Every structure is written in structure tokens, then in C-alpha cells.
């Protein structure tokens, strides 16, 4: 599809109009206020694009509704959580394969919102784009202007539906972890302004959640200028999986290095130096035996560099707090309340699918506790990744439950500040 000059002009006009309308609204804090949350699952069965028009494969939607009922939602509420972040992959609604179900899928998202709210949990609808090889995904939406215009239309339609709900109980995150502008934030900043305008044009009271580029890291958030939005009904979000060496051990989807790294304890100082050296030697042996020959030397050097940044309690604590300090400094500079800075994702892998190594539950509980303490020290609300799967907090894979350590830690937290 070729983007017409008229379509571009309309988009520019709507952006300008939305900014004018926002400037006329009274200033206020974000309507949507939360403290402690959990990310729901996105895909479990991963239906391929050729099934996106099949009701049996797609409904109910989002897919977590097939596995999580009202009783389980009530359990999360009793555990002390006050909101859920609900990832929704918009790709089926953008692709020809899912065109016949587009409106039904939108309506199903609204039903899911009401199901969560009925459990007295607030909800963030998170448009969670991923990369699909055979359908519209993150790369096409951010790399092709006509696809981005389609995405703008979908954002506008979703916001219009959510505008029917109580704005104190639902918010809309316009795009999860935009995969662009790690070096130059200007392109993402411009696209996000258009997304904001599209959503605000059909939902004047809905809290919108904005983020930096480059996978929503804190450094990219700090490159944004909130003065570009004459609107106080906003929440700003960043994600942190620091230290990556510990939080994504064994992951096969996170580059060609970390898949060889397993067995590291949290924190490293919880074992003796001789025991840590033995674990590192096993990792080095695995790299030398299995990694591509041309990459081995670089991987071994990188492993040593990363270990050196977290091998004492003081260095580990500093490394983990870096993103929080970046976000807090940015918020202070721009007068953004800490309660409107959301740590939208953080977590430690439990087990990579199909692999034997499992991070000890007791270590994961300590890590999540430490991250929660950092978020609440800075006054940020937070949302753990995630309900089930590789990072499972409640579930593991399929019907298997994750170890109870982590949820017991959550239940034992003192009241939120």
C-alpha cells in the first residue's frame, strides 16, 4: 500500500489538533494511579499467522483468558497486587490473516479489561508488538510508513473503546519496547507524538503510557522532553533487566552469548570465590566447545568484563540501581512525579524453554525483592515480568506451577509506601 499525501496531511493535522486540545485542558496528575503489579502472559500456544482468522485458535483474546480465570485473578489481588499489565499483540489486527476478526479481537480486549477490573485489579492495556517473519510486526510498523499509519488507526480505535471505561481503572500503553533509536532518539520521539495524538483524539480522559526508544531502557526515556506533551494525564515507563548476565541466563533469544551462561548465583557473593571460579570455568568450557570459532575470544573477554562489574555486593547494588537513578534524575529535572514513573518490566529468568537449568527459586525471590526495594525507594510503581513461561512468577510452562518462593515474598511485603 502506498501512503498518499492526503493521508500524511491528515495525520499531521490530527497531531497538531490534539496538541491544541490538550493545551486547553486543565492541568492535573495522571488519573490512573498504581503501585504493585504483574505482567500477564502474551502468547502461550503461539498460533501462527495462518491461524489468525480462526476463531478456535484466537478466541478468547488475549490468550491468557484460556488459562486464567476469575478465581486466579482474585488470588493475585489477595497477594497484594493492585494492577496487571496486559500485553496484547496487535499484529493479528494489523495483518490480512486476522482482518476478519479485527473488531472481535478489539472487543475481546475490552472484555478482558472488564474481567480484570471485576477482580478489583486495575489494568494497563499494553500494545506489545513482536517481530513476525510472515506477518505485520515491530519491524514493519516502525520501518514502513504505510504500516505505521495502519498502527495509528488501530491505536485510535483501541483508545476509543477504552474511553468507555472508568479512567481510574484502565490505562493504555501505546507501544511496548520500541525497537528503534538506540543512538538517535529523534525518530521515535516523533512517532510517539503521533501515537499520543491518535489515542488522545478519541480518549480525552484516558491515562496514556509513554516510553523511550531502544527497548524502553531508562537512558532512552531520559532523552525525551515531556514538555512536548501539554498533558499531565501521562505515565512514563522504563524497563530494567540489569544485570543482564544474571537475569537472562541460558536464554536462546537474547543474542549469541547469554545462551552459554548458566549456573551463576544471585548474588555472586553468595558463594565462595573458588566456587564462583569453578562455575565460570564451566561457562568458559561451554563457550570454547559450542560457540562459533570467530566469536569465542570476544565472548570470553566479555564474560570477564561483565563479571568484574558485579562481583562484589557494592558493585552489584550500584549496577542494579543505575537505571533507577537515570529515571529519577530525568523526572526531577522535568517535574514529573515519581508516582508517574512506572518500572513496567523487570525479572529474572526461571528456566529457558527446553533447557534443564533452572535458577533456584530462593535466589529469584531475593532478586525480585531487591528490585522492588529499589523501585519503592525511588517512589516508582512496578510490574514484574511475568505470570508464566520462562520468567514465570506464578506458573512455569503449561499447567505446571512455579515454585511458591516468589509469590510468598510478595505476600510478605510491607504495605506499599
N, C-alpha and C positions, 0 to 999 in steps of 0.2 A: 504494500500500500504506500502511495506517495503522499507526503504531507503537503497539503495545499497552503498557499499564502493566507487564505481566509482563515483556515484552522489555526495557523500560527498567530494571526492578528487577534482572533477571539481569545486565545489563551493569554496573550499579553494583556488584553483589555480586562479580562476577569481578574488577573493578578493585581493590576492597578486598582480596580474597583474594590477588591477585598481589602486592600491596604487602607483605602479611604474609609470604608465602613468600619474597619477595626479601630481607626483613629477616633471615630465618633462615639465609640462605646465607652462607658465608664471604666476606669482602671480598677482592677481587683485582682486578688490572688486566684490561683487555679481552683476551679470548682471541685475538682477531683483530688482528694487527699487520701493517701495511703501510707502504710508503714512497713508491713511484713508480708511477703508474697512468695509464690511459687509459679514457675512456668509449667503449663500443661504440655502434653506431647503434641507434636505436629503430625507426623505420619508414623504409623506402626506397620501397616501392611504394604506401604509404598505402592499404591496402584499406579501402573504405568500410563502414560498419556493416552494410549489407545483404549483405555477403560474409563476415561474421564466423562464420557457421555452415558455411562452405565449406572443406573440408579442403585443397583445391588452393590456395586463397588464403592460408590461415593456417598451414599446416604446411610445414616445421618452424618452431617458435616458440621464442624471439623471431626475428624475420625476418632478423637478421644471419646466421643459420646457413645461409641460402641462398647467401651470398656470401663468407663467411669460413670457411676450412677449418682442419684441424689444422696444416698447414704454415704458414699465415699466423699462427696463434696462437704457434707456435714462433718465428717471426720476431720477434714482439713481445717474447717472453721474451729472446731473444738481444740485442735492442736495449737491454736494461737495465731493463725494467719488471718489477714483481713482482706486480701485480694489475690486474684490469679491473673497472670499474664497469659493470654490465649493466642498462641501462634496460629495464623491462618495463611496457608499458601494460596496467593491469589492466582497462580498460574492456570489452574483449570478454568477460571472465569475469564481469562485473557486469551485462551487458546481455542482454535477451531474445534478441537476434540471435545471441549466442555461447553461449547456455546449453547447447546440445547438445554443445559441445566443451569445456566448462569444465574437466572433470577431465583431459582430454587436454592442454589448454594448461598446466595446472599441472605435469603430468608432464613436459611438454616443457621447461619452465623448469628442472626438476631435471636433465634430460639435458644441457641447455646448461651448467649449473654443472659437471657432471662432465667435459664436453668441455674447458672452460677449465682445470679443475684438472689434467686429464691432460697439459696443456702446461706444468705446473708454475707456473701462474699462480693466485693467489688471486682470489676473485671476490666482489663486492658485488651482491646482487640488489636492484635499486633499483626500487621501485614508482613509476613515472614517469607520473603522471596528466597528461592534457592536457584541453583543452576541446573537446568534440564537440557539434555542434548537434543531431544526430539520435540521440544515444545517451548513456548514462551517462558523465559525465566529471567533471572537477575541480569545476565549479560545482555539480552535483547532489550530489556526495558531501559537499562542505563546506557546502552550503546546505540540504540536506533530511535530516532526522534518520533517516528510514527508509533512505535510501540510505547514510548513514554507517554504520548498523548492518549493512547488507549488506557494506560495505567492511571492517568489523571482522571479520566472519566469514571473508572472503577472506584477510585478514592472518593470522588464526589458522590457516587451512588451509595457507597458504604456509609459515608458520613450522614447522608440524608436519612438512611434507615436508623442509624444510632441516635440521631437527633430526636427520635420519638421517646427515648428513654430518659430516666432521671439522670442529669449530668453529674450528680454527686456519686453515681454508682457505675458509670461506664466512661472510659476514655478511649481514644483512638490513636494508635502509633502508626505513622504513615508509611514507614519502611524500616524494616529491621536490617541492621548491619550493611548499609550501602557499600558495595564493593568497588568504590572508586575514590580518587583524590587522596591517596596516601601522601602524595608530595605536594599537590596543589589543591587546596580546598575550594577554590572559587567555583568550579563546575558543579560540585554537589550543593554548595550554598545556593546557587541559582535554581537548581532543580527543586530543592526543598522549599524554596519560596513559592514555586508554582504548586507544589503538593499542598502546602499550607493554604494557599488561596483556593484551591479546588475544594478542600474539605470545609474551610470556613464559609464558603459561599452557600453551602447547604446545611450547615450546622453552626449556628452562631453562639450557642451556649456550651457546646461540647469541648471538653479539655482535649487538646491535641498534644501529642508527644513527639518532640523533635530530637535529632541526634546529629553528631558529627559524621563525616565520611570515614573511609578506611576502617570498615568493620566496627564502627561505633566506639573506637577507643577514646580515652579521655583527652589525649593530645589533639585529636581532631575536633572534639567538642570545643576545646579551648581556642580553636581558630575561628569559631563562629562569632558573629556580632549579634547579640539578641536585640539590639536597637533596630535591626532591620524588620522586626515584627512589632508593630504598635498594638500589642495584645498581651495582656497579662495572664490569660487563661491557657497557659502553656506549662508543660513539664519537659525538662531536658534530661536526656538519658545517656549513659555510657555503660560499657561492659568491661569486665576485667577477669581474665583467666591467668593472672600472674600468681606464682611463677609458672610459666608455660611448661617448663621442664618437668614439673611435678603434677600439674593439673590435667595434662593430656597424655599421660604415659601409655604407650602402645597404640595410640590412635593411628589408623592407616589412612585417614582422610585429611590429616593435618601436615602434609608435606612429607618429604622422603627421609627425614631424620628421626622424628619422635617415635616412629613405629619400632625402632630398635631399643628404645629406652623403657625399661620396666624394672620394678623392684626397688625404686628409690623410696625411702620412707619420708613421711611428713611428721615433724621437720627432720632435716638431715641430721641435726644434732641429737636426735632421739636414739641414735645408735653410736657405737664407738667409731673412732676414725678408722680402725683396722677393718671393722665390719663394712663401713661405707666404701673403703677402698676395694674390698672384695666384690661388692655389688657393682662398682664402677668397672672393675676388670671384666666382669661378666658381660656388661654392656659393650665394652670395647671389643671383646672377643666376637660378639654378635655382629658388630659393625664390620670388623675385618673379614668375617666369613660371608656375610649376606649382602652388604651394601654394594652399590656399583663401584667398581675399582676406582674410577676417576673421582668419586666423591668421598672416599674413605678418609683420606688425610684431613680434609676440611671438616668432616663430621667429628672426628676425634678431637680436633682443635676446638671446635665449637662446644663440644661437651665439657671440656676442661674450662672454657671461658664461662659457661653458664653456671657450672658448679661453684666457681670462685665467687659468684655474686650472691650466693645463698647458703654458704657453708658454715655460717655462724648464726646464732639467733638474732643478733643485731642486724646483720646484712639481710637476712630473710625478712625481718619485720620492715626494714626500710624499702625493700623491693616491693613488697605487697602493698605498702601504703602510697607508693608513688602516684598511681592513677587517682587516688582519693585527694591527694594534695593538689594535683593539677586541676581537678574539677572544682575543688573548694576555692582555690585561688581565682579561677575564672568567675565563679559565682560571686565572690566578694567584690571583684573588680566591677562587675556589671549590676550589682544589687539584686541578684537572683536569690531568693530564699533557699536555704539548704533543703527544706522540705519539698522543693520543686526540682531537685536533682535526684534522679532515680538510677540506682545501680540495677539496671534491667536484667543483667545476666552475670552470674558467677558460679563456679562449681569446680568439682574435682571428679574426674572420670572414675567410675566404679569398675567397669570391665569393657574392653573393646569387644564388639560382637564377633563371636567365632574364635576368640583367644582365651587361653587358660588363665592368664594372670588377672587377679582381682586385687584392687587396692584394699588394704584392711579397713573394715568399717570404722574401727575406732579412730584411725588416722583421718579418714574423711570427716568424721564428726568434729574432730578438733579443727580441721581446716575451715569447714563451714562456720564453726563458732568464731574463729579468729576473723574471718571476713565480715561476718555480721557485726562483730565488735567494732571493726574499722568503720563500717558504714554508719553505725549508730553514733560513734564518736564524732563523726562529721555532720550528723543530723540528716543523713540521706535515707530515704526508704529503699528497700531492696527486694529482689526477686530471684530466688535460687533457680538454677538450671540443673535438673528438671524433674518432672514427675516420675518418668520411667526411662528405660533404654540405657544407653552406655553410661549416662550420668545419673541414673535412677536414684531419686531420693526416697520414693515410696515403693515403686515397682522396679524390677530388674527387666528381664526380657519375657515377653509373653505373659503368662499368668503368675510368674514367679515374683515373690516379694523381695525387695531389697532388705538388707539387714536392718533391724529396728534402731540401731545406734543413733542415726542421724535425726530421725523423727523424735526420738526420746530427748535428744538435745534441744530440739526446737520447742518441745512441750515444756522443758525445764527453764527456758529463758525467763528472765525477769520481765515485768511489764515494759512495753515499748516506751522509750522516753518521749 
